Amino acid sequence: MSLPNPAAVVQPGSFLTLHYRLAGPAGDIINTFADKPATLSLGTGELSPAMEQRLLGLEEGTHTTFELPAGEAFGERNPEMQQWVARALLRQLGDPDEQYSVGDVVQFPTPDGAGSYAGAVIALGDTAVQFDFNHPLAGQPVTFEVKLIGVL
């Protein structure tokens, strides 16, 4: 007689297929429930360490919601992450005719060119644009809803 195959359990380094939703006080930032599920590996920085900790030990098939207190999911807001970028540099990096508005989210290449990071426009000047490079949910309470479809 063989025992039934136990459900897979999330462990450090697990590869996951899941639906997830991240929401702050102003509503959803990411929500995959209406679209294709996400696939990611724990420990690679795709989710914050606080969110990864919540997933450890959950069984495949689990659908649950976590409430993370302000600052836990993405750290506190860092005023040094608000920086002015010269319009001349913005023209070099992207479309020279780009018009910026407060609230726009702009992608910037990483120094090595291998990836990108985002900044939200928070102020406009004649020769520069001020961006906030903090995560949009930094310093805020976060609702993290997850449905684990597959655990490898």
DSSP file (Angstrom, degrees, kcal/mol; ACC not computed):
  #  RESIDUE AA STRUCTURE BP1 BP2  ACC     N-H-->O    O-->H-N    N-H-->O    O-->H-N    TCO  KAPPA ALPHA  PHI   PSI    X-CA   Y-CA   Z-CA
    1    1 A M              0   0    0      0, 0.0     2,-0.4     0, 0.0     0, 0.0   0.000 360.0 360.0 360.0 131.2    0.0    0.0    0.0
    2    2 A S        -     0   0    0      3,-0.0     3,-0.1     1,-0.0     0, 0.0  -0.825 360.0-119.4-106.8 147.2    1.4    3.4   -0.9
    3    3 A L        -     0   0    0     -2,-0.4    -1,-0.0     1,-0.1     0, 0.0  -0.497  39.4 -96.0 -77.0 149.6    0.6    6.6    0.9
    4    4 A P        -     0   0    0      0, 0.0    -1,-0.1     0, 0.0     0, 0.0  -0.335  48.6 -94.0 -63.3 150.4   -1.0    9.4   -1.1
    5    5 A N        -     0   0    0      1,-0.1     3,-0.1    -3,-0.1    -3,-0.0  -0.506  45.1-127.2 -66.2 118.6    1.4   12.0   -2.5
    6    6 A P        -     0   0    0      0, 0.0     3,-0.1     0, 0.0    -1,-0.1  -0.338  32.0 -93.0 -68.0 151.8    1.5   14.8    0.0
    7    7 A A        -     0   0    0      1,-0.1     2,-0.1    53,-0.1    54,-0.0  -0.324  46.6-102.1 -61.7 143.8    0.9   18.3   -1.2
    8    8 A A        -     0   0    0    143,-0.1    52,-2.9    -3,-0.1     2,-0.4  -0.431  37.5-147.8 -67.3 142.7    4.0   20.2   -2.2
    9    9 A V  B     -A   59   0A   0     50,-0.2    50,-0.2    -2,-0.1     2,-0.2  -0.928  18.7-108.7-119.0 138.5    5.1   22.7    0.4
   10   10 A V        +     0   0    0     48,-2.7    47,-2.8    -2,-0.4    48,-0.1  -0.464  46.0 168.8 -67.1 128.5    6.8   26.1   -0.2
   11   11 A Q    >   -     0   0    0     -2,-0.2     3,-2.5    45,-0.2    31,-0.2  -0.872  48.1 -68.6-132.2 164.8   10.4   26.0    0.9
   12   12 A P  T 3  S+     0   0    0      0, 0.0    31,-0.1     0, 0.0    41,-0.0  -0.350 125.7  20.3 -54.2 133.4   13.4   28.4    0.4
   13   13 A G  T 3  S+     0   0    0      1,-0.3    30,-0.0    -3,-0.0    -3,-0.0   0.396  89.7 151.8  86.6  -3.4   14.3   28.2   -3.3
   14   14 A S    <   -     0   0    0     -3,-2.5    28,-2.8    27,-0.1     2,-0.5  -0.249  44.4-132.4 -59.9 149.0   10.9   26.8   -4.3
   15   15 A F  E     -B   41   0B   0     26,-0.2   137,-2.7    24,-0.0     2,-0.4  -0.929  32.4-163.1-102.1 124.4    9.8   27.6   -7.9
   16   16 A L  E     -BC  40 151B   0     24,-3.5    24,-2.1    -2,-0.5     2,-0.5  -0.857  26.6-163.7-118.8 144.1    6.1   28.8   -7.7
   17   17 A T  E     +BC  39 150B   0    133,-2.4   132,-2.3    -2,-0.4   133,-2.2  -0.998  41.9 143.2-114.3 124.7    3.2   29.2  -10.1
   18   18 A L  E     -BC  38 148B   0     20,-2.7    20,-3.0    -2,-0.5     2,-0.4  -0.986  51.5-124.0-156.4 159.4    0.7   31.5   -8.4
   19   19 A H  E     + C   0 147B   0    128,-2.1   128,-2.6    -2,-0.3     2,-0.3  -0.911  40.6 175.3-101.0 140.6   -1.8   34.2   -8.7
   20   20 A Y  E     - C   0 146B   0     -2,-0.4    12,-2.4   126,-0.2     2,-0.4  -0.996  21.9-159.9-148.1 157.6   -1.1   37.2   -6.4
   21   21 A R  E     -DC  31 145B   0    124,-2.4   124,-2.3    -2,-0.3     2,-0.5  -0.999   2.8-166.1-136.6 129.8   -2.4   40.6   -5.6
   22   22 A L  E     +DC  30 144B   0      8,-2.7     7,-3.3    -2,-0.4     8,-1.5  -0.976  18.5 172.5-114.5 126.1   -0.5   43.4   -3.9
   23   23 A A  E     -DC  28 143B   0    120,-2.2   120,-3.0    -2,-0.5     5,-0.2  -0.990  14.2-170.0-136.3 144.3   -2.7   46.3   -2.7
   24   24 A G  E >   -D   27   0B   0      3,-2.3     3,-2.0    -2,-0.4   118,-0.1  -0.468  55.4 -72.8-111.6-169.9   -2.0   49.4   -0.6
   25   25 A P  T 3  S+     0   0    0      0, 0.0     3,-0.1     0, 0.0   117,-0.1   0.782 133.2  52.3 -57.7 -27.5   -4.5   51.9    0.9
   26   26 A A  T 3  S-     0   0    0      1,-0.3     2,-0.2     0, 0.0    -3,-0.0   0.432 120.0-100.3 -91.0   1.6   -5.2   53.3   -2.6
   27   27 A G  E <   -D   24   0B   0     -3,-2.0    -3,-2.3     0, 0.0    -1,-0.3  -0.703  68.6  -1.6 116.2-167.9   -6.0   49.9   -4.1
   28   28 A D  E     +D   23   0B   0     -5,-0.2    -5,-0.3    -2,-0.2     3,-0.1  -0.305  37.4 173.8 -67.0 138.5   -4.2   47.3   -6.2
   29   29 A I  E    S+     0   0B   0     -7,-3.3     2,-0.4     1,-0.5    -6,-0.2   0.704  81.4  11.9-102.7 -44.2   -0.7   47.8   -7.5
   30   30 A I  E     +D   22   0B   0     -8,-1.5    -8,-2.7     0, 0.0    -1,-0.5  -0.999  65.8 167.8-134.5 135.8   -0.4   44.2   -9.0
   31   31 A N  E     +D   21   0B   0     -2,-0.4     3,-0.3   -10,-0.2   -10,-0.2  -0.841   9.7 171.5-150.6 112.2   -3.1   41.7   -9.6
   32   32 A T    >   +     0   0    0    -12,-2.4     3,-1.7    -2,-0.3   -11,-0.1   0.440  57.1  97.8 -97.1  -0.6   -2.7   38.6  -11.7
   33   33 A F  T 3  S+     0   0    0    -13,-0.3    -1,-0.2     1,-0.3   -12,-0.1   0.806  86.7  44.7 -62.4 -30.0   -6.0   36.9  -10.8
   34   34 A A  T 3  S+     0   0    0     -3,-0.3    -1,-0.3     2,-0.1     2,-0.1   0.464 121.9  36.1 -90.2  -0.7   -7.7   38.2  -14.0
   35   35 A D  S <  S-     0   0    0     -3,-1.7    -3,-0.1     1,-0.2     0, 0.0  -0.397 109.3 -40.3-129.9-158.3   -4.8   37.2  -16.2
   36   36 A K        -     0   0    0     -2,-0.1    -1,-0.2     1,-0.1    -2,-0.1  -0.447  67.3-105.3 -70.3 146.9   -2.1   34.5  -16.5
   37   37 A P        -     0   0    0      0, 0.0   -18,-0.2     0, 0.0     2,-0.2  -0.306  34.6-114.7 -67.8 159.7   -0.6   33.3  -13.2
   38   38 A A  E     -B   18   0B   0    -20,-3.0   -20,-2.7     2,-0.0     2,-0.4  -0.615  19.8-152.5 -91.0 153.7    3.0   34.4  -12.3
   39   39 A T  E     +B   17   0B   0    -22,-0.2     2,-0.3    -2,-0.2   -22,-0.2  -0.997  27.6 151.9-124.6 135.8    5.9   32.1  -12.0
   40   40 A L  E     -B   16   0B   0    -24,-2.1   -24,-3.5    -2,-0.4     2,-0.4  -0.985  38.3-122.2-156.8 163.4    8.8   33.0   -9.8
   41   41 A S  E >   -B   15   0B   0     -2,-0.3     3,-1.2   -26,-0.2     5,-0.5  -0.924  30.5-120.6-110.9 133.0   11.6   31.5   -7.7
   42   42 A L  T 3  S+     0   0    0    -28,-2.8   -31,-0.0    -2,-0.4    -2,-0.0  -0.460  96.1  29.2 -68.3 143.8   11.9   32.2   -4.0
   43   43 A G  T 3  S+     0   0    0      4,-0.2    -1,-0.2    -2,-0.1     5,-0.0   0.464  91.6  97.7  89.4   1.7   15.2   33.9   -3.0
   44   44 A T  S <  S-     0   0    0     -3,-1.2    -2,-0.1     3,-0.0    -1,-0.0   0.402  97.9-107.8-103.6   2.6   15.8   35.7   -6.3
   45   45 A G  S    S+     0   0    0      2,-0.2    -3,-0.1    -4,-0.1     3,-0.0   0.530  85.7 121.1  87.8   5.4   14.4   39.1   -5.2
   46   46 A E  S    S+     0   0    0     -5,-0.5     2,-0.3     2,-0.1    -4,-0.1   0.832  82.4  31.3 -71.3 -30.1   11.2   38.9   -7.2
   47   47 A L  S    S-     0   0    0     -6,-0.2    -2,-0.2     2,-0.0    -4,-0.2  -0.900 100.7 -99.7-119.1 153.7    9.2   39.2   -4.0
   48   48 A S    >>  -     0   0    0     -2,-0.3     4,-2.5     1,-0.1     3,-0.6  -0.371  34.6-112.1 -68.7 153.8   10.3   41.1   -0.9
   49   49 A P  H 3> S+     0   0    0      0, 0.0     4,-2.4     0, 0.0     5,-0.2   0.857 117.8  56.8 -54.4 -37.0   11.8   39.0    1.9
   50   50 A A  H 3> S+     0   0    0     23,-0.3     4,-1.1    22,-0.3    23,-0.1   0.877 109.7  44.4 -64.6 -36.8    8.7   39.8    4.1
   51   51 A M  H <> S+     0   0    0     -3,-0.6     4,-1.2    22,-0.3    -1,-0.2   0.896 111.0  53.2 -74.5 -39.5    6.4   38.4    1.5
   52   52 A E  H >X S+     0   0    0     -4,-2.5     4,-1.4     1,-0.2     3,-0.6   0.908 104.7  56.5 -59.6 -40.7    8.6   35.3    0.9
   53   53 A Q  H 3< S+     0   0    0     -4,-2.4    -1,-0.2     1,-0.2     3,-0.2   0.880 103.8  54.0 -58.2 -38.2    8.5   34.6    4.7
   54   54 A R  H 3< S+     0   0    0     -4,-1.1    -1,-0.2     1,-0.2    -2,-0.2   0.811 107.6  51.2 -66.4 -29.1    4.7   34.5    4.5
   55   55 A L  H X< S+     0   0    0     -4,-1.2     3,-2.2    -3,-0.6   -45,-0.3   0.790  82.6 107.1 -80.3 -27.9    4.8   31.9    1.7
   56   56 A L  T 3< S+     0   0    0     -4,-1.4   -45,-0.2     1,-0.3     3,-0.1  -0.253  87.5  14.8 -57.1 131.5    7.1   29.4    3.5
   57   57 A G  T 3  S+     0   0    0    -47,-2.8    -1,-0.3     1,-0.3     2,-0.2   0.301  91.1 132.5  89.3  -9.5    5.3   26.3    4.7
   58   58 A L    <   -     0   0    0     -3,-2.2   -48,-2.7   -49,-0.1    -1,-0.3  -0.495  53.6-125.6 -74.5 146.0    2.1   26.9    2.6
   59   59 A E  B >   -A    9   0A   0    -50,-0.2     3,-2.2    -2,-0.2   -50,-0.2  -0.639  30.9 -90.7 -91.6 149.4    0.8   23.9    0.7
   60   60 A E  T 3  S+     0   0    0    -52,-2.9    89,-0.2    -2,-0.3    -1,-0.1  -0.282 115.9  33.8 -50.4 137.3    0.1   23.9   -3.0
   61   61 A G  T 3  S+     0   0    0     87,-2.3    -1,-0.3     1,-0.3    88,-0.1   0.220  84.1 140.9  96.3 -14.8   -3.5   24.9   -3.6
   62   62 A T    <   -     0   0    0     -3,-2.2    86,-2.8    85,-0.1     2,-0.4  -0.370  31.2-170.0 -64.4 137.4   -3.6   27.3   -0.6
   63   63 A H  E     +E  147   0B   0     84,-0.2     2,-0.3    -3,-0.1    84,-0.2  -0.966  27.3 141.8-127.8 113.6   -5.5   30.6   -1.2
   64   64 A T  E     -E  146   0B   0     82,-2.5    82,-2.9    -2,-0.4     2,-0.4  -0.922  40.2-133.0-147.9 168.0   -5.0   33.1    1.6
   65   65 A T  E     -E  145   0B   0     -2,-0.3     2,-0.4    80,-0.2    80,-0.3  -0.995  14.5-162.4-130.9 135.2   -4.5   36.8    2.3
   66   66 A F  E     -E  144   0B   0     78,-2.8    78,-2.9    -2,-0.4     2,-0.6  -0.910  10.3-148.1-114.4 142.9   -1.9   38.4    4.5
   67   67 A E  E     -E  143   0B   0     -2,-0.4    76,-0.2    76,-0.2    -2,-0.0  -0.952  16.7-163.7-108.1 113.8   -2.0   41.9    6.0
   68   68 A L  E     -E  142   0B   0     74,-3.2    74,-2.2    -2,-0.6     3,-0.1  -0.844  21.4-118.2 -99.2 131.7    1.6   43.3    6.3
   69   69 A P    >>  -     0   0    0      0, 0.0     3,-2.3     0, 0.0     4,-0.6  -0.191  49.1 -67.8 -66.0 160.5    2.0   46.4    8.5
   70   70 A A  T 34 S+     0   0    0      1,-0.3    70,-0.1     2,-0.1     6,-0.1  -0.172 120.5   8.9 -49.2 130.2    3.2   49.7    7.2
   71   71 A G  T 3> S+     0   0    0     69,-0.9     4,-1.2    66,-0.4    -1,-0.3   0.207 102.3  97.5  87.0 -15.8    6.9   49.5    6.0
   72   72 A E  T <4 S+     0   0    0     -3,-2.3   -22,-0.3     2,-0.2    -2,-0.1   0.917  82.6  44.7 -75.4 -41.1    7.3   45.7    6.4
   73   73 A A  T  < S+     0   0    0     -4,-0.6   -23,-0.3    67,-0.3   -22,-0.3   0.914 137.2   5.5 -71.0 -43.1    6.7   44.6    2.8
   74   74 A F  T  4 S-     0   0    0      1,-0.3    61,-0.3    63,-0.3    -1,-0.2   0.114 105.1-110.5-132.2  21.5    8.8   47.3    1.0
   75   75 A G     <  -     0   0    0     -4,-1.2    64,-2.8    63,-0.1    -1,-0.3  -0.035  51.0 -50.0  76.1 177.0   10.6   49.2    3.8
   76   76 A E        -     0   0    0     62,-0.2     2,-0.2    63,-0.1    62,-0.1  -0.438  68.3 -88.3 -81.1 160.5   10.0   52.7    4.9
   77   77 A R        -     0   0    0     61,-0.2    -1,-0.1    -2,-0.1     3,-0.1  -0.524  40.8-148.3 -67.9 135.7   10.0   55.6    2.4
   78   78 A N    >   -     0   0    0     -2,-0.2     3,-2.2     1,-0.1    55,-0.2  -0.934   8.1-155.7-111.9 114.3   13.5   56.9    1.9
   79   79 A P  G >  S+     0   0    0      0, 0.0     3,-1.6     0, 0.0    -1,-0.1   0.789  94.0  65.4 -60.0 -25.7   13.7   60.7    1.1
   80   80 A E  G 3  S+     0   0    0      1,-0.3    -3,-0.0    -3,-0.1    -2,-0.0   0.638  88.3  69.1 -70.8 -11.9   17.1   60.1   -0.5
   81   81 A M  G <  S+     0   0    0     -3,-2.2    52,-3.3     2,-0.0     2,-0.7   0.408  80.6  87.1 -85.4   2.3   15.2   58.0   -3.2
   82   82 A Q  E <   +F  132   0C   0     -3,-1.6     2,-0.3    50,-0.2    50,-0.2  -0.915  64.5 166.3-101.2 114.8   13.6   61.3   -4.4
   83   83 A Q  E     -F  131   0C   0     48,-2.3    48,-3.2    -2,-0.7     2,-0.4  -0.960  38.2-124.1-137.3 147.1   16.0   62.7   -7.0
   84   84 A W  E     -F  130   0C   0     -2,-0.3     2,-0.5    46,-0.3    46,-0.2  -0.733  24.5-161.9 -85.4 135.6   16.2   65.4   -9.7
   85   85 A V  E     -F  129   0C   0     44,-2.8    44,-2.5    -2,-0.4     5,-0.0  -0.985  24.2-115.3-120.8 126.9   17.2   64.1  -13.1
   86   86 A A  E  >  -F  128   0C   0     -2,-0.5     4,-2.1    42,-0.2     3,-0.4  -0.314  15.1-132.5 -61.3 137.6   18.4   66.6  -15.7
   87   87 A R  H  > S+     0   0    0     40,-2.9     4,-2.4     1,-0.2     5,-0.2   0.838 107.9  60.8 -59.1 -32.6   16.2   66.9  -18.8
   88   88 A A  H  > S+     0   0    0     39,-0.5     4,-1.7     1,-0.2    -1,-0.2   0.908 106.3  45.8 -61.3 -41.2   19.4   66.6  -20.9
   89   89 A L  H  > S+     0   0    0     -3,-0.4     4,-2.5     2,-0.2    -2,-0.2   0.903 110.1  53.6 -68.1 -41.1   20.1   63.2  -19.4
   90   90 A L  H  X S+     0   0    0     -4,-2.1     4,-2.0     1,-0.2    -2,-0.2   0.891 107.4  51.6 -60.4 -38.8   16.4   62.1  -19.9
   91   91 A R  H  < S+     0   0    0     -4,-2.4    -1,-0.2     1,-0.2    -2,-0.2   0.894 111.1  48.4 -64.0 -38.9   16.7   63.1  -23.6
   92   92 A Q  H  < S+     0   0    0     -4,-1.7    -2,-0.2     1,-0.2    -1,-0.2   0.904 115.1  44.3 -65.8 -41.4   19.9   60.9  -23.9
   93   93 A L  H  < S-     0   0    0     -4,-2.5    -2,-0.2    -5,-0.1    -1,-0.2   0.780 127.0  -5.0 -76.8 -27.9   18.3   57.9  -22.2
   94   94 A G  S  < S-     0   0    0     -4,-2.0    14,-0.0    -5,-0.2     3,-0.0  -0.371 108.5 -16.4-140.3-146.3   14.9   58.0  -23.9
   95   95 A D    >   -     0   0    0      1,-0.2     3,-1.9    -2,-0.1    -1,-0.1  -0.586  49.6-147.0 -73.1 119.7   12.7   59.8  -26.4
   96   96 A P  T 3  S+     0   0    0      0, 0.0    -1,-0.2     0, 0.0    -5,-0.1   0.740  99.0  49.6 -62.3 -21.2   14.0   63.4  -26.9
   97   97 A D  T 3  S+     0   0    0     -6,-0.1    -2,-0.1     2,-0.1    -6,-0.0   0.349  80.4 135.7 -98.4   6.4   10.5   64.6  -27.3
   98   98 A E    <   -     0   0    0     -3,-1.9     2,-0.5    -8,-0.1    -4,-0.0  -0.284  43.0-151.4 -58.4 133.5    9.0   62.9  -24.2
   99   99 A Q        -     0   0    0      2,-0.0     2,-0.4     0, 0.0    -2,-0.1  -0.929  11.2-149.5-106.1 132.1    6.7   65.1  -22.2
  100  100 A Y        -     0   0    0     -2,-0.5     2,-0.3     4,-0.0    24,-0.0  -0.809  13.2-174.1-106.4 143.0    6.6   64.3  -18.4
  101  101 A S    >   -     0   0    0     -2,-0.4     3,-2.3    22,-0.0    20,-0.3  -0.965  39.6 -90.7-130.7 149.1    3.6   64.8  -16.1
  102  102 A V  T 3  S+     0   0    0     -2,-0.3    20,-0.2     1,-0.3     3,-0.1  -0.368 115.9  30.5 -57.3 132.4    3.4   64.4  -12.4
  103  103 A G  T 3  S+     0   0    0     18,-2.6    -1,-0.3     1,-0.4    19,-0.1   0.118  85.8 132.4 101.5 -19.8    2.3   60.8  -11.7
  104  104 A D    <   -     0   0    0     -3,-2.3    17,-3.0    16,-0.1     2,-0.5  -0.359  50.1-141.4 -61.8 143.3    4.0   59.3  -14.8
  105  105 A V  E     -G  120   0C   0     15,-0.2     2,-0.4    -3,-0.1    15,-0.2  -0.954  19.9-166.8-108.5 125.8    6.1   56.2  -14.1
  106  106 A V  E     -G  119   0C   0     13,-3.1    13,-2.2    -2,-0.5     2,-0.4  -0.920  14.6-135.5-118.3 135.5    9.3   56.1  -16.2
  107  107 A Q  E     -G  118   0C   0     -2,-0.4    11,-0.2    11,-0.2     9,-0.0  -0.746  20.7-167.4 -89.3 134.6   11.6   53.0  -16.7
  108  108 A F  E     -G  117   0C   0      9,-3.4     9,-2.4    -2,-0.4     2,-0.2  -0.940  22.7-116.1-118.8 143.4   15.3   53.7  -16.4
  109  109 A P  E     -G  116   0C   0      0, 0.0     7,-0.3     0, 0.0     5,-0.0  -0.517  32.1-113.9 -74.0 146.0   18.1   51.3  -17.4
  110  110 A T    >   -     0   0    0      5,-2.0     3,-2.2    -2,-0.2     5,-0.1  -0.407  35.2-102.5 -70.0 158.0   20.4   49.9  -14.7
  111  111 A P  T 3  S+     0   0    0      0, 0.0    -1,-0.1     0, 0.0     5,-0.0   0.822 125.1  49.8 -54.1 -32.4   24.0   51.1  -14.9
  112  112 A D  T 3  S-     0   0    0      1,-0.1    -2,-0.0     0, 0.0     0, 0.0   0.553 107.7-128.4 -84.4  -5.3   25.0   47.7  -16.3
  113  113 A G  S <  S+     0   0    0     -3,-2.2    -1,-0.1     2,-0.1     3,-0.0   0.472  80.9 109.9  77.2   0.3   22.2   47.9  -18.9
  114  114 A A  S    S+     0   0    0     -5,-0.0     2,-0.2     2,-0.0    -1,-0.1   0.694  83.3   3.1 -84.6 -18.7   21.0   44.4  -17.9
  115  115 A G        -     0   0    0     -5,-0.1    -5,-2.0     2,-0.0     2,-0.3  -0.678  67.6-123.7-145.1-163.0   17.8   45.5  -16.2
  116  116 A S  E     -G  109   0C   0     -7,-0.3     2,-0.3    -2,-0.2    -9,-0.1  -0.970   8.6-159.5-149.3 164.3   15.6   48.5  -15.4
  117  117 A Y  E     -G  108   0C   0     -9,-2.4    -9,-3.4    -2,-0.3     2,-0.3  -0.957  20.5-123.6-142.6 160.3   14.0   50.3  -12.5
  118  118 A A  E     -G  107   0C   0     -2,-0.3     2,-0.4   -11,-0.2   -11,-0.2  -0.784  17.8-172.9-113.3 149.9   11.1   52.6  -12.2
  119  119 A G  E     -G  106   0C   0    -13,-2.2   -13,-3.1    -2,-0.3     2,-0.4  -0.996  18.3-137.1-135.8 142.6   10.6   56.1  -10.9
  120  120 A A  E     -GH 105 132C   0     12,-2.3    12,-2.6    -2,-0.4     2,-0.3  -0.842  25.9-117.4 -99.8 134.4    7.4   58.1  -10.5
  121  121 A V  E     + H   0 131C   0    -17,-3.0   -18,-2.6    -2,-0.4    10,-0.2  -0.536  40.5 164.2 -69.5 125.7    7.4   61.8  -11.5
  122  122 A I  E     +     0   0C   0      8,-3.0     2,-0.3     1,-0.4     9,-0.2   0.564  62.6  13.1-118.7 -15.5    6.7   64.0   -8.5
  123  123 A A  E     - H   0 130C   0      7,-1.4     7,-2.7   -22,-0.1     2,-0.4  -0.984  60.7-143.4-159.0 152.0    7.8   67.5   -9.7
  124  124 A L  E     + H   0 129C   0     -2,-0.3     2,-0.3     5,-0.2     5,-0.2  -0.968  18.2 177.4-122.0 133.2    8.7   69.3  -12.8
  125  125 A G        -     0   0    0      3,-2.5    -2,-0.0    -2,-0.4   -38,-0.0  -0.782  42.8-105.1-123.6 172.4   11.4   72.0  -13.3
  126  126 A D  S    S+     0   0    0     -2,-0.3    -1,-0.1     1,-0.2     3,-0.1   0.890 118.7  18.3 -64.5 -39.2   12.7   73.9  -16.3
  127  127 A T  S    S+     0   0    0      1,-0.1   -40,-2.9   -40,-0.1   -39,-0.5   0.462 129.5  31.7-113.1  -3.5   15.9   71.9  -16.5
  128  128 A A  E     -F   86   0C   0    -42,-0.3    -3,-2.5   -41,-0.1     2,-0.4  -0.975  60.1-138.5-151.5 161.8   15.1   68.8  -14.5
  129  129 A V  E     -FH  85 124C   0    -44,-2.5   -44,-2.8    -2,-0.3     2,-0.5  -0.984  22.6-134.3-122.9 134.1   12.4   66.4  -13.5
  130  130 A Q  E     -FH  84 123C   0     -7,-2.7    -8,-3.0    -2,-0.4    -7,-1.4  -0.794  25.0-170.3 -94.0 128.9   12.1   65.1   -9.9
  131  131 A F  E     -FH  83 121C   0    -48,-3.2   -48,-2.3    -2,-0.5     2,-0.6  -0.855  20.3-141.9-115.2 149.8   11.5   61.3   -9.6
  132  132 A D  E     -FH  82 120C   0    -12,-2.6   -12,-2.3    -2,-0.3   -50,-0.2  -0.959  15.1-176.8-108.7 114.3   10.6   59.2   -6.6
  133  133 A F        +     0   0    0    -52,-3.3   -51,-0.1    -2,-0.6   -15,-0.1   0.345  45.8 115.3 -94.3   5.6   12.4   55.8   -6.9
  134  134 A N  S    S-     0   0    0    -53,-0.2   -14,-0.2   -56,-0.1    -2,-0.1  -0.396  83.0 -94.4 -65.5 151.4   10.8   54.4   -3.7
  135  135 A H    >   -     0   0    0    -61,-0.3     3,-2.3     1,-0.1    -1,-0.1  -0.455  37.1-116.9 -61.0 142.1    8.5   51.4   -4.3
  136  136 A P  T 3  S+     0   0    0      0, 0.0    -1,-0.1     0, 0.0    -2,-0.1   0.762 115.7  44.9 -57.2 -23.6    5.0   52.7   -4.6
  137  137 A L  T >  S+     0   0    0   -113,-0.1     3,-1.9     2,-0.0   -66,-0.4   0.314  80.9 131.9-102.7   8.3    4.0   50.7   -1.5
  138  138 A A  T <  S+     0   0    0     -3,-2.3   -62,-0.2     1,-0.3   -61,-0.2  -0.372  79.5  10.6 -59.6 135.6    7.0   51.7    0.6
  139  139 A G  T 3  S+     0   0    0    -64,-2.8    -1,-0.3     1,-0.2   -63,-0.1   0.575 110.5 105.6  74.2   9.6    6.0   52.9    4.1
  140  140 A Q  S <  S-     0   0    0     -3,-1.9   -69,-0.9   -65,-0.3   -67,-0.3  -0.875  78.5-103.2-120.6 153.3    2.4   51.7    3.6
  141  141 A P        -     0   0    0      0, 0.0     2,-0.4     0, 0.0   -71,-0.1  -0.498  42.7-152.0 -67.7 145.4    0.4   48.7    4.9
  142  142 A V  E     - E   0  68B   0    -74,-2.2   -74,-3.2    -2,-0.1     2,-0.6  -0.972  14.7-148.7-128.1 134.3    0.1   46.0    2.2
  143  143 A T  E     -CE  23  67B   0   -120,-3.0  -120,-2.2    -2,-0.4     2,-0.6  -0.905  18.0-168.5 -96.2 125.4   -2.5   43.4    1.5
  144  144 A F  E     -CE  22  66B   0    -78,-2.9   -78,-2.8    -2,-0.6     2,-0.4  -0.930   5.0-176.8-120.4 103.8   -0.8   40.3   -0.1
  145  145 A E  E     +CE  21  65B   0   -124,-2.3  -124,-2.4    -2,-0.6     2,-0.4  -0.853   8.4 178.8-102.2 136.4   -3.3   37.8   -1.5
  146  146 A V  E     -CE  20  64B   0    -82,-2.9   -82,-2.5    -2,-0.4     2,-0.4  -0.997  23.5-169.3-141.8 141.3   -1.9   34.6   -2.9
  147  147 A K  E     -CE  19  63B   0   -128,-2.6  -128,-2.1    -2,-0.4     2,-0.7  -0.954  22.4-145.2-127.5 112.3   -3.3   31.4   -4.5
  148  148 A L  E     +C   18   0B   0    -86,-2.8   -87,-2.3    -2,-0.4  -130,-0.2  -0.666  25.2 169.9 -81.7 114.1   -0.6   28.8   -4.9
  149  149 A I  E     +     0   0B   0   -132,-2.3     2,-0.3    -2,-0.7  -131,-0.2   0.860  67.4   7.0 -90.6 -43.3   -1.2   26.8   -8.1
  150  150 A G  E     -C   17   0B   0   -133,-2.2  -133,-2.4   -90,-0.1     2,-0.4  -1.000  55.6-167.1-145.4 143.0    2.1   24.9   -8.3
  151  151 A V  E      C   16   0B   0     -2,-0.3  -135,-0.2  -135,-0.2  -143,-0.1  -0.989 360.0 360.0-130.1 121.6    5.1   24.3   -6.1
  152  152 A L              0   0    0   -137,-2.7  -136,-0.1    -2,-0.4    -1,-0.1   0.338 360.0 360.0-119.1 360.0    8.3   22.7   -7.4
